[in-house]
């Protein structure tokens, strides 16, 4: 929080969620956050200073009717704290009613974030 107090991150208003994963992206020179939105989609945002964040963008949606794309994490060569231009995105695709869960992994390439 700012000044020792909790402060809402205004960029996330209307795109709230949970289970954020943040890494330093050496290619972009920014912190990158991915998280599961309460609307069932996964989002991505970027920050220069961990206080001011870009408006979140849709990262991935479920492939299943009424499914949830949750628990996204980006892994670079040295785990989930550091990534460069090329990385891997992992997430869970959860069926409606939590009837099943599929785990996905895919390659991603960062070109820019503005």
Secondary structure as UniProt FT lines:
FT   HELIX           2..4
FT   HELIX           10..12
FT   TURN            13..14
FT   STRAND          17..25
FT   TURN            26..29
FT   STRAND          30..37
FT   TURN            38..39
FT   STRAND          42..47
FT   STRAND          57..60
FT   TURN            65..66
FT   STRAND          68..76
FT   TURN            77..78
FT   STRAND          82..83
FT   STRAND          86..94
FT   HELIX           96..98
FT   STRAND          101..109
//
